[in-house]
Amino acid sequence: MNTPAHILLNLLCLGRNRSAKLVTSVAVGGILPDAPMFVFYFVEKVLRGSSEQYIWRQAYYQTHWQNFIDVFNSLPIMAFCFLLALWASSQVGMLLFASMGLHVLGDLPLHHDDGHRHFFPFSNWRFESPISYWDPDHHGGTVTRLEILAVVISCAILFRHYKSLKSRIALGTVGCLYGAYFVYVFTVWA
């Protein structure tokens, strides 16, 4: 799934009836597993000037990038950090790592040949799903339509649930970022 979709679905599952601080923790947890991808893309595209083809066919699969990305997608690391937060009675920490885990579990069935090592550093195993969230050869079009539907429904429910102007502006911003992603995709990759 795309990052804004993770944020909205995580807020729907974990962020209702929470204080602003806890909602922020859920939102950040929805972003963190993808954060290394933003760093990777910025370095390769902006700093190195790499082509899209090189970025996604070669650079993405380099060991140092894979290790960096997979640390943030590791269920054992998240579970360990969740247990530390539980031990410390940190609701912020527990929700952060639960949200990261939810993000990873949402991604697990939606990557065909570009999945992460979700049990890193203990295993190099990758689940190769027959379904991809983006690849049209593996039902990407259908998954994209379902994701858009889930985002619209999540936004509608959350917009009705969160009453403050600040919360609604934040939701609108995430929704706009989701739309901006598709504009970028159609401009650069299509």
Secondary structure, DSSP 8 states (H G I E B T S, - for coil): --HHHHHHHHHHHH-TT--HHHHHHHHHHHHGGGHHHHHHHIIIIIIS---HHHHHHTGGGSHHHHHHHHHTT-HHHHHHHHHHHHHTT-HHHHHHHHHHHHHHHHHGGG-SSS---TTTTT-------S--SS-GGGTHHHHHHHHHHHHHHHHHHHHHH--SHHHHHHHHHHHHHHHHHHHHIIIII-
